[in-house]
Amino acid sequence: MNRPVTFLVYGVIFLGAVGLIGSIIQNPAGFAKNILILAVTLGIIIFAVKRLTKSKPNEKHERAFMKAARESKKRNKNRDTSRGKVNNVKSFTLAKNLKRARNKNRSDIHLTVIEGKKGKKKNRALF
């Protein structure tokens, strides 16, 4: 910024601070009331904007994702409730070994292979 604009900005900030301090000294209750009204108004505006701009999952892939998330939550909920306490060490080690064997066979990661065009060269024009 150049020099006159900087002085103008600092001047406006200074006058605003003086006015704010004067308002607090002269009428603290009125100042608190104004701040409360401002906060409530801003809260309502922010809530309305977020509510109106919230996108609904209309896309097919978004709906599929939401469905998968719900099913995953159900599956995890059932798995957590079905687990019980282990009474002795022998059954604990047996359960631990079974769990390891099951984890080796099944992976939680679902990967998809995307076929690409690795062998093909790009047709580039020479300039």
N, C-alpha and C positions, 0 to 999 in steps of 0.2 A: 504494500500500500504506500501511497505517497503521503507526504507530511500533513497536508490539510485534512485529508480524509481520516487519518489516524487521530488527529486532535478532535475531530468531530465525533468519532466513535467513542473516544475516552470521555468527552464532554457529556454525551448522552448517558453513558454508564454512570458517571458521577452524579448527574442530576437525578437519575432514577434511584440511586442509592440514598441520596439526600431525602427524596420524597418518601421512600420506604421507611427510613428511620424516623422521619417526622410523623408519618402515619402511625407508626408503632407507639411513639411517645404521646401523641395527642389522643388517640382513640384505640387502645389495644383490643377492646372487645369488638369493635367494628372491623378492625384489621383481621382478627381471627375469623370473624363471620365471613368476610370476603374471601379469605383463603379457603375456608371450608366449602363455600359455594363454588369457587373455582375448581377445587379438587373433585367435587361431586359431578360437576358439569363435564370436566375432562374424562372422568371415569365412564360416564354414560356415553360420551362420544366415542371413546376408544372401544367400549363394549359393542356399540352398534356397528362400528366399522369392521371389527373383527367378525362379528356375527354375519354381516352381509357379504363379506368377501370370502368367507369360509367356503372352500370348494367341496362339493359332494362327490363321492367316488362314482362318477357316471361312466368312466372308462371301463372297458371290460377287464383289463389287467388290474386296475385298482380294486374292482369288486372281487376279483379272484384272490388278490393279496389279502383283503379284509377277511374273506372266508377262510383262507388258510391260517390266518392269525387266530381267528376264533377257534378253529379246530385244534390248533397247537395249544392254546390255553386250556381247552377241555382235556386234551391228552396229558398235559403236564399236571393238571389238577387231579386227574384220576390216578396218575402214577404216584403223586405225593401222598394221597390219602390211603393208597393200598399198602404203603410201606409200614411195617410194624417194628417194634423193638425186638432186638435179638437178645435172648436170655443167656446163652453161654458162648464161650469162645469158639468152640468147634463149629457150631452152626454159623457163627459170624465169618469164620475163614472160608467155609463152604460157600456161603452167599457171596463173599468177596471174589472167590475164584470163578464162580458162575457169572458174575457181573463182568469180570475181565474177559472171559470167553465170549460172552454176548457182545461186548463192545468191539472185540476184534472182528467179529463176523459182520456187524452192522455199523455203518458210519452215519453220523447225523448230518454230514455235509452232502448237500445235493448239488452236483455240478452238471452243467449242460455243455456239451461240446458244440461249438459254433464252427461250421465249415467255412474256410476262408479260401482265398485265391492266392496261395503262397507261390505256386508254380508259375503263375502268369506274370509277365512283365507289363508294366504300364506303357501305353503308347504315348510317348512324349515327343512333342514337336521341337525341333532344333531351331533356335533363333540365331 
